[in-house]
């Protein structure tokens, strides 16, 4: 009975929740691209998940997995992977002519799927980055206080 409580308690840790979100994100985007049949397409403006930036979803899953490993080297690697996407997304938002309010109106007007927007990837990358920095800082402080 006590082991069941620890398994349920482990499932609701932030690391596990973030990993679950990253896994669901990858699966949802993958099934969306398979369902729409994205082979080689010659569209003028392709959605982000049909271009080379699709690599961001497996990168986020890898960063979440590294966060789940809970070692100092995995935290540093997770910061590097998620930080790359945070910097890329920040650059994209700075150079984009649309504001968040204009993009939200665009999503509502054309009934676009909110889960397929790139902002979801950016938010997930920021969550992974912040959580990883928090856990790495906590581990460094814990090691320094044990000396």
MODANOR-V442825 format. One record per pair of residues at least 4 apart in sequence whose C-alpha atoms are under 7 Angstrom apart, sorted by the first residue. I is the first residue (numbers start at 1). J is the second residue. Records with the same first field share a line. If there is no record, write none. Layout:
I = J, J
This chain:
1 = 5
2 = 6
3 = 7
4 = 8
5 = 9
6 = 10
7 = 11
8 = 12
9 = 13
11 = 16
12 = 16, 17
13 = 17
14 = 18
15 = 19, 67, 68
16 = 20, 68
17 = 21
18 = 22, 64, 128
19 = 23, 61, 64, 65
20 = 24
21 = 25
22 = 26, 60, 61, 64
23 = 27, 61
24 = 28
25 = 29
26 = 30, 57, 58
27 = 31
28 = 32
29 = 33
30 = 34
31 = 35
32 = 36
33 = 37, 38
34 = 38
38 = 50
46 = 50, 51
47 = 51
48 = 53, 54, 118
49 = 53, 54
50 = 54
55 = 59
56 = 60, 85
57 = 61
58 = 62
59 = 63, 81
60 = 64, 82, 125
61 = 65
62 = 66
63 = 67, 78, 81, 82
64 = 68, 78, 128
65 = 69
66 = 74, 75, 78
67 = 74, 75, 78, 132
69 = 74
70 = 74, 75
71 = 75
72 = 76, 136
73 = 77
74 = 78
75 = 79, 132, 136
76 = 80
77 = 81
78 = 82, 132
79 = 83, 129, 132
80 = 84
81 = 85
82 = 86, 125, 128, 129
83 = 87, 129
84 = 88
85 = 89, 122, 125
86 = 90, 122, 125, 126
87 = 91
88 = 92
89 = 93, 122
90 = 94
91 = 95
92 = 96
98 = 102, 103
99 = 103
100 = 104
101 = 105
102 = 106
103 = 107
104 = 108
105 = 109
106 = 110
107 = 111, 112
108 = 112
115 = 120
118 = 122
119 = 123
120 = 124
121 = 125
122 = 126
123 = 127
124 = 128
125 = 129
126 = 130
127 = 131
128 = 132
129 = 133
130 = 134
131 = 135
132 = 136
133 = 137
134 = 138
135 = 139
136 = 140
137 = 141
138 = 142
139 = 143
140 = 144
141 = 145
142 = 146
143 = 147
